[in-house]
Amino acid sequence: MSDETRPWWRPRKRRAIAIVTLGALIVGLVLWGQRDTSPVGHFVSSEAKDEFVSTYDAAMARLPSPDETHDIRTSHGIVRVYRFAADNDSAPPLVLLPGRSSSTPLWSDNLPSLLKHRSVYTIDMLGEPGMSVQDKPITGDEDSAQWLHELLAQLPEDQVHLVGLSFGGWSAVNLLRHHPEKIASATLVEPVFVFGNLSLNAIIRSIPASVRWLPKSSRDAFASWTAGGADIKDTPEARLIESGMQGYALKLPVPSLIGPEAVSDLNVPLYAIVAGDSPMHDPEEIATAAQDSIGKSNVSVYKGASHAINGEHPDQLADDIASFVEQHDP
């Protein structure tokens, strides 16, 4: 085919592919430069762990007191789980799955409003900075689903409703693809790697934030960017994220893009909440892909919200999640 007859979009498409490939190469080189020999996630020193635990405890003090605390054995490690009881304790509970480098204290803005509707379990994800302890490598999507499935199987309730934030949305859908048992529904709040890829800008900006030995300002700049340019306040939650990113070495596989077609094949009710001003991806494209996959009525777009949507709209999120899960209680 001559240059004159070649479709106009092909050169642009090739450039986009080349840019994304370059971004992946840069990320790979950064991670290679930080390599160590441990096959599991770990704190880089005893001092780093002590600092994290101290910061974690201070952040936990801002939450309602958990009614139960459990350390549950799975095939890939011991997982810390908290249970917060609501007055309506007979309804199937919510199980909250946080984003990358996050743990239970990051739900501080959400627990009070969610507990008005039903009881809540929070999980410190295995392989992330938190109170869970990974002791076996997680090598792919099936491993990521397996330990979570084993954990949920040990909860006493017959069914639960998943709520996944950011990367937690990917974790929820990945679980449903491999082990949908016991899941009554899943709410995906600003999910990544589910309906589409991250934006190129997000990939590039995340590189300095992922390098532990770079100054704190690099991570603060990325966090501020994901939150729509908001100032990063010196809160226990912000200090906890910083402590985890600097002091904990992640040993998790890069998640695979699930894609809208795979999502549409799932038989569990899904609800997606997209931030209208999220810089992590193209919100319009993500919302359209979600609507095509799970139906327009099961997708909400919060206009003006950033990727930090859970802290910006906690009450609206709680009400929308409660309305959805009530429709799918057994």
Backbone torsions as a table, in degrees:
resi	resn	phi	psi	omega
1	MET	NA	133.8	-179.2
2	SER	-76.1	164.3	177.9
3	ASP	-61.8	-31.4	-177.9
4	GLU	-69.0	-30.4	-176.5
5	THR	-102.6	-6.4	180.0
6	ARG	-67.1	133.2	179.8
7	PRO	-53.6	141.6	-173.9
8	TRP	-62.3	-25.8	-172.7
9	TRP	-82.2	-14.9	-173.6
10	ARG	-65.7	-46.6	177.4
11	PRO	-59.4	-40.2	-179.6
12	ARG	-65.3	-40.3	179.6
13	LYS	-64.6	-41.4	179.8
14	ARG	-64.4	-38.6	178.5
15	ARG	-63.8	-41.6	179.2
16	ALA	-62.1	-42.5	179.2
17	ILE	-63.6	-41.5	-179.8
18	ALA	-64.5	-39.4	-179.2
19	ILE	-67.0	-44.9	179.1
20	VAL	-62.9	-40.9	178.5
21	THR	-62.3	-41.6	178.0
22	LEU	-63.3	-42.0	178.3
23	GLY	-60.4	-43.1	178.7
24	ALA	-63.6	-37.8	178.7
25	LEU	-65.1	-42.8	180.0
26	ILE	-62.7	-45.8	178.5
27	VAL	-59.4	-42.6	179.4
28	GLY	-61.8	-41.2	179.0
29	LEU	-66.1	-39.0	178.0
30	VAL	-62.1	-47.6	-179.6
31	LEU	-64.8	-37.2	178.0
32	TRP	-62.6	-37.7	178.8
33	GLY	-67.8	-21.4	179.8
34	GLN	-100.6	9.6	-171.2
35	ARG	-62.2	150.0	166.7
36	ASP	-140.5	178.3	-169.8
37	THR	-90.3	-9.3	-178.1
38	SER	-71.4	136.4	179.7
39	PRO	-88.7	-2.2	-177.8
40	VAL	-127.7	158.1	177.9
41	GLY	-63.9	143.2	-175.2
42	HIS	-162.1	157.0	170.6
43	PHE	-74.7	142.3	-171.6
44	VAL	-75.8	-15.0	177.4
45	SER	-162.1	164.9	177.0
46	SER	-65.8	-33.9	177.9
47	GLU	-65.2	-40.6	178.9
48	ALA	-63.8	-40.4	178.7
49	LYS	-65.9	-44.6	-179.8
50	ASP	-60.1	-42.9	179.3
51	GLU	-63.8	-42.7	-179.6
52	PHE	-63.8	-46.8	-177.8
53	VAL	-61.1	-40.7	177.8
54	SER	-62.3	-43.8	179.3
55	THR	-68.2	-38.7	177.8
56	TYR	-60.0	-47.8	-178.8
57	ASP	-61.9	-39.7	178.9
58	ALA	-65.1	-38.5	179.2
59	ALA	-71.5	-38.2	178.5
60	MET	-62.5	-29.1	-179.0
61	ALA	-65.0	-16.7	179.7
62	ARG	-87.2	-7.5	-179.8
63	LEU	-93.1	161.7	167.3
64	PRO	-58.4	150.2	-179.6
65	SER	-68.5	127.2	177.8
66	PRO	-65.9	143.5	177.6
67	ASP	-79.4	-25.6	179.0
68	GLU	-145.2	145.6	173.9
69	THR	-129.6	127.2	-177.2
70	HIS	-130.7	144.5	168.8
71	ASP	-114.6	106.7	-169.4
72	ILE	-105.3	127.1	-179.5
73	ARG	-76.5	131.7	171.1
74	THR	-128.2	176.5	-177.5
75	SER	-68.3	-15.8	-177.9
76	HIS	-115.2	3.4	177.5
77	GLY	150.2	-177.0	-179.1
78	ILE	-101.4	127.6	-172.0
79	VAL	-110.5	128.2	176.2
80	ARG	-81.5	128.0	-178.7
81	VAL	-131.5	133.8	174.2
82	TYR	-115.1	143.7	175.2
83	ARG	-117.9	127.8	177.2
84	PHE	-114.6	116.8	-174.5
85	ALA	-87.7	138.3	175.4
86	ALA	-106.0	167.9	176.8
87	ASP	-61.9	-38.3	177.5
88	ASN	-86.5	71.8	-170.8
89	ASP	-86.2	-3.6	-178.1
90	SER	-87.9	-18.0	-179.6
91	ALA	-75.5	150.6	175.7
92	PRO	-54.9	133.4	-174.2
93	PRO	-77.7	166.3	169.7
94	LEU	-89.1	143.8	172.2
95	VAL	-119.0	115.3	-174.1
96	LEU	-93.7	127.7	178.9
97	LEU	-113.6	113.0	-175.1
98	PRO	-80.9	174.9	178.5
99	GLY	-82.9	-174.0	-176.9
100	ARG	-63.9	140.9	179.6
101	SER	59.1	24.9	179.6
102	SER	-119.6	163.9	179.9
103	SER	-151.0	-173.2	-172.8
104	THR	-50.1	-44.0	-176.8
105	PRO	-59.7	-17.7	-178.7
106	LEU	-73.2	-4.9	176.7
107	TRP	-94.6	16.1	-173.3
108	SER	-58.8	-36.4	-179.6
109	ASP	-75.8	-19.8	-171.2
110	ASN	-100.6	-30.6	-174.8
111	LEU	-59.8	-44.6	-178.3
112	PRO	-57.3	-42.6	-178.3
113	SER	-77.5	-35.0	178.1
114	LEU	-66.7	-36.9	-177.4
115	LEU	-71.0	-10.9	172.7
116	LYS	-70.0	-17.8	-174.6
117	HIS	-107.1	-42.1	-178.9
118	ARG	-169.0	170.4	-178.6
119	SER	-69.9	159.0	-172.5
120	VAL	-135.9	136.6	165.2
121	TYR	-105.6	138.2	170.3
122	THR	-117.3	148.4	-175.6
123	ILE	-127.1	132.7	165.6
124	ASP	-86.3	109.5	-170.7
125	MET	-63.4	142.2	-178.3
126	LEU	-69.0	133.1	-178.9
127	GLY	88.6	0.4	177.5
128	GLU	-111.3	159.6	175.9
129	PRO	-63.4	122.4	-177.8
130	GLY	173.1	-159.4	-178.6
131	MET	-93.1	-2.4	174.7
132	SER	-78.8	153.5	-176.7
133	VAL	-126.7	111.1	177.2
134	GLN	-80.4	131.4	177.5
135	ASP	-130.4	8.0	175.0
136	LYS	-142.1	139.6	-178.1
137	PRO	-59.5	141.0	171.0
138	ILE	-102.7	109.6	-167.1
139	THR	-104.4	-8.3	-178.2
140	GLY	-172.6	-174.4	-176.2
141	ASP	-61.7	-37.0	-179.0
142	GLU	-65.5	-41.5	176.3
143	ASP	-62.4	-40.9	-179.5
144	SER	-61.2	-35.6	178.3
145	ALA	-79.1	-33.6	-172.4
146	GLN	-64.0	-49.8	-176.8
147	TRP	-65.4	-35.7	179.6
148	LEU	-68.4	-39.5	175.3
149	HIS	-60.7	-45.7	179.7
150	GLU	-62.2	-37.9	178.2
151	LEU	-63.7	-51.5	-177.3
152	LEU	-63.3	-32.8	179.8
153	ALA	-63.5	-23.9	-178.4
154	GLN	-90.9	-4.8	173.9
155	LEU	-75.6	147.1	-172.6
156	PRO	-73.3	-21.0	-177.0
157	GLU	-72.8	149.7	178.3
158	ASP	-72.0	-35.5	179.9
159	GLN	-142.8	154.1	178.2
160	VAL	-137.5	161.2	174.0
161	HIS	-109.6	123.5	178.7
162	LEU	-84.1	143.7	170.4
163	VAL	-132.0	113.1	-177.7
164	GLY	-113.7	128.8	179.6
165	LEU	-105.3	126.8	176.5
166	SER	58.6	-117.2	177.8
167	PHE	-64.1	-24.5	174.6
168	GLY	-63.6	-27.0	174.3
169	GLY	-66.1	-40.5	175.0
170	TRP	-62.7	-43.2	-179.4
171	SER	-59.8	-38.8	179.5
172	ALA	-65.3	-47.6	-177.9
173	VAL	-69.5	-38.8	177.1
174	ASN	-59.9	-40.3	176.8
175	LEU	-62.1	-43.9	-178.2
176	LEU	-64.0	-31.3	179.4
177	ARG	-69.9	-27.7	-175.8
178	HIS	-107.9	-37.8	-175.9
179	HIS	-143.8	80.3	-179.2
180	PRO	-78.1	-4.1	-178.4
181	GLU	-56.3	140.5	172.9
182	LYS	77.5	-2.3	-177.0
183	ILE	-98.1	115.5	179.5
184	ALA	-80.4	-33.9	177.8
185	SER	-166.0	169.5	175.9
186	ALA	-141.3	130.1	174.2
187	THR	-106.8	127.1	-176.2
188	LEU	-110.5	110.1	-177.3
189	VAL	-101.8	112.1	-177.9
190	GLU	49.8	52.6	-176.2
191	PRO	-70.2	146.3	173.9
192	VAL	-114.5	151.6	180.0
193	PHE	60.6	24.6	178.3
194	VAL	-110.8	-62.4	-179.2
195	PHE	-97.1	-10.3	179.9
196	GLY	-177.6	171.6	-178.3
197	ASN	-82.0	167.0	171.5
198	LEU	-66.0	156.1	173.9
199	SER	-70.7	155.9	177.3
200	LEU	-60.0	-38.5	179.3
201	ASN	-61.3	-40.1	179.1
202	ALA	-64.8	-40.3	179.8
203	ILE	-63.0	-47.4	-177.0
204	ILE	-65.2	-44.9	-177.1
205	ARG	-69.4	-25.3	-178.3
206	SER	-75.5	-17.8	-175.0
207	ILE	-61.5	-55.7	179.6
208	PRO	-64.5	-29.5	179.6
209	ALA	-68.0	-21.9	-177.0
210	SER	-90.3	-3.5	-177.5
211	VAL	-96.2	113.0	-172.5
212	ARG	-63.0	-34.6	-173.0
213	TRP	-84.6	-3.9	173.6
214	LEU	-77.1	158.3	-175.4
215	PRO	-64.7	158.0	179.7
216	LYS	-54.7	-32.4	-178.3
217	SER	-58.9	-30.0	178.6
218	SER	-65.4	-41.5	179.0
219	ARG	-73.7	-37.4	177.0
220	ASP	-62.4	-39.9	-179.5
221	ALA	-63.1	-40.6	179.0
222	PHE	-67.9	-43.9	179.6
223	ALA	-61.9	-41.2	178.0
224	SER	-63.6	-39.9	180.0
225	TRP	-64.0	-43.6	179.7
226	THR	-65.6	-25.1	-179.4
227	ALA	-95.3	22.6	175.4
228	GLY	74.0	25.2	178.2
229	GLY	89.5	6.7	-179.8
230	ALA	-66.3	148.4	175.9
231	ASP	-65.4	139.6	176.8
232	ILE	-88.2	104.6	-177.5
233	LYS	-77.7	153.2	-179.3
234	ASP	-82.8	73.7	178.7
235	THR	-102.7	163.0	175.1
236	PRO	-56.9	-35.8	179.9
237	GLU	-66.8	-42.9	178.3
238	ALA	-64.7	-41.3	178.3
239	ARG	-65.3	-33.4	179.7
240	LEU	-66.6	-44.8	178.3
241	ILE	-61.2	-45.3	179.8
242	GLU	-61.6	-43.5	-179.7
243	SER	-62.2	-40.5	179.3
244	GLY	-68.8	-42.1	-178.3
245	MET	-67.4	-32.7	-177.8
246	GLN	-85.9	-33.4	-170.3
247	GLY	-107.2	-1.5	-176.6
248	TYR	-121.9	132.6	179.1
249	ALA	-97.2	111.6	177.6
250	LEU	-73.4	140.2	175.9
251	LYS	-133.0	54.5	-177.4
252	LEU	-113.4	147.3	179.1
253	PRO	-70.6	154.1	174.2
254	VAL	-66.5	126.6	-177.7
255	PRO	-67.4	144.3	176.3
256	SER	-84.2	147.8	175.6
257	LEU	-68.3	124.3	-178.6
258	ILE	-77.1	-52.7	175.6
259	GLY	91.0	149.0	-175.1
260	PRO	-63.0	-32.6	-179.6
261	GLU	-65.9	-42.8	178.4
262	ALA	-65.9	-36.3	178.9
263	VAL	-64.9	-40.9	-178.2
264	SER	-66.3	-19.0	179.1
265	ASP	-81.0	-10.4	-177.3
266	LEU	-74.5	147.3	-177.7
267	ASN	-103.7	8.2	178.5
268	VAL	-99.6	136.0	179.0
269	PRO	-58.9	133.2	-177.9
270	LEU	-124.8	145.8	176.2
271	TYR	-134.3	128.8	-178.7
272	ALA	-116.1	135.3	176.3
273	ILE	-119.6	120.7	-174.5
274	VAL	-114.1	134.3	176.1
275	ALA	-81.0	123.3	-174.2
276	GLY	-63.4	-25.6	179.8
277	ASP	-116.2	28.2	-179.5
278	SER	-67.0	130.8	176.7
279	PRO	-87.9	-5.0	-175.2
280	MET	-73.5	-22.7	179.5
281	HIS	-159.8	-178.5	175.9
282	ASP	-84.1	106.0	-174.6
283	PRO	-58.4	-38.0	-179.2
284	GLU	-65.4	-43.5	178.6
285	GLU	-65.3	-41.7	-180.0
286	ILE	-64.3	-44.5	-179.5
287	ALA	-63.5	-41.2	179.5
288	THR	-65.0	-44.0	178.3
289	ALA	-63.1	-38.9	178.9
290	ALA	-66.3	-42.2	179.1
291	GLN	-63.2	-40.0	178.1
292	ASP	-65.6	-29.6	-175.6
293	SER	-84.8	-45.2	-170.6
294	ILE	-122.3	2.0	177.1
295	GLY	99.5	140.5	-175.7
296	LYS	-60.3	-36.2	-177.3
297	SER	-70.1	-14.2	-179.3
298	ASN	-102.3	17.7	179.0
299	VAL	-130.0	128.8	175.0
300	SER	-118.9	139.0	175.4
301	VAL	-115.2	120.5	178.1
302	TYR	-91.0	103.2	-178.0
303	LYS	-63.6	134.6	177.8
304	GLY	82.9	-5.7	-178.8
305	ALA	-81.7	149.2	176.1
306	SER	-100.4	-172.4	177.9
307	HIS	-67.1	-17.2	175.9
308	ALA	-86.1	38.4	-171.8
309	ILE	-60.6	-33.3	-176.3
310	ASN	-67.6	-31.0	176.2
311	GLY	-84.0	-23.5	-178.2
312	GLU	-82.5	-33.5	-173.6
313	HIS	-135.0	54.9	-175.0
314	PRO	-63.8	-40.9	-177.2
315	ASP	-70.7	-42.3	178.0
316	GLN	-63.5	-41.9	177.4
317	LEU	-59.2	-47.4	-178.7
318	ALA	-60.4	-43.3	-179.3
319	ASP	-66.2	-42.4	-178.8
320	ASP	-68.1	-41.6	178.2
321	ILE	-63.7	-44.1	-179.7
322	ALA	-61.7	-41.8	179.6
323	SER	-62.4	-38.6	-178.8
324	PHE	-71.2	-49.8	-173.7
325	VAL	-68.1	-30.0	178.2
326	GLU	-61.6	-28.9	178.3
327	GLN	-71.4	-17.8	-172.3
328	HIS	-123.4	18.6	171.1
329	ASP	-67.4	142.3	178.7
330	PRO	-68.5	NA	NA
